[in-house]
Amino acid sequence: TGCITIDHGFLNTGSCASAITFLDGELGILRYRGYPIEQLAEKSTFIEVAYLLNWGNLPTQAELASFEKKVASYSKLPEYITRMIELFPKTAHPMAIASSVTVALSAHYPELNNPNPTKEQKDEIFALLLGQFKIITAAIQRVTTGQPLVASNPALSYTEDFMSMMGMKASKDVAKALDVLLILHADHEQNCSTSTVRVVGSSNASVFASISAGIDALWGPLHGGANQEVLEMLEEISNAGGDYKKALERAKDKNDTFKLMGFGHRVYKNFDPRAKIIKKACDTVLAQLGVKDPYLDIAKGLEQTALADDYFKSRNLYPNVDFYSGIIYRALGIPTNMFTVMFALGRMPGWLAQWKEMRETKETKISRPRQVYTGATTREYTDLGKR
Ligand code: CMC
């Protein structure tokens, strides 16, 4: 096996070759299949971006229409999935429900658990998980907040249907802003949750198990869970009178485990291009909805002060995708504990496209890293009575 080098957190380990997403952390560049994220956010739609990620090219009008129709045709959840969502304790975190019901969907589609599906089956998996997860997200929100379910309306666009099921008022501009948020979350190369999807899938586990594991990885506060943490941090600062300088001091204190949530990124060391777009969308949505949110002022103050501070400057720490997204979700009336499910909804096409690419790459092997053993050397077993 030769010499093993440990790479904690895989800072310098490439796990695969991929043709899906390009990311340059120094220059702040993000492209899906070659298309700059800025252009996609301005001109495309989430459903078109999903198509692009999965099949590699922008669809023709006919291809897009047929794909949208196919996704929309998954307009109902299997009865037992709805029952599962309802049976969870009201205190359950929505991410726990999301992950559980996603793996539970495997029972409804036994023929799609095959790790080597046919082309038709792969297309079906992609459309069905996008369609079903939209309904799952809305159902979790409605059930956990004690509200009746709203049926899916296949005549609406993906994002408008989602907003209608969530019980949100969807002006065209606000729906566009939410659609942009989903686009910005759609893929991000080999991040923690996507790597998890690939690792689990590499054992020939089903796509449902792989995606469910990705949802679990996303839940962590250092990853997708950061969007909930940012809002809770802003809330705490606001409740304590709005002085954010204390939070900054705590984040810099190496004896304190507190971090400035929504700041820093493994790859972006200059700026996160998604955060730039989201900050703008945040101003637009709040203006559209006529919302004046004191959290936005705190967030902007925090950002400005941190960017001028030597601690953050010397470590190249900038606001990431999670810093402003929560303020938009809050303005839309989405409960804080649903924020990470919103991230999962956006990331679904990326996870699925990466899962498919992994399955279709002939070099794929089961993920099985090695270790450097640091435990005891060989010892003689002592009988229980003699210990
Ligand atoms: N607040 C204070 N210090 C920080 C922060 C922060 N948010 N982020 C990094 N640092 C410090 C860190 O303590 C270390 O300092 P030192 O060199 O003195 O030991 C230095 O900056 C380098 O950080 P790191 O933790 O080694 O970097 P990493 O690449 O392992 O971690 C990160 C990246 C995103 C996990 C981290 O920046 C972090 O915990 N941020 C807060 C959580 C967050 O916002 N996560 C969302 C990430 S973007 C969306 C997503 O992936 O889902």
Residues whose N, C-alpha, C, O or C-beta is under 5 A from the ligand:
A	BS01	CMC	P221 L222 H223 G224 A226 A251 K259 L260 M261 G262 F263 G264 H265 R266 R315 N320 V321 D322
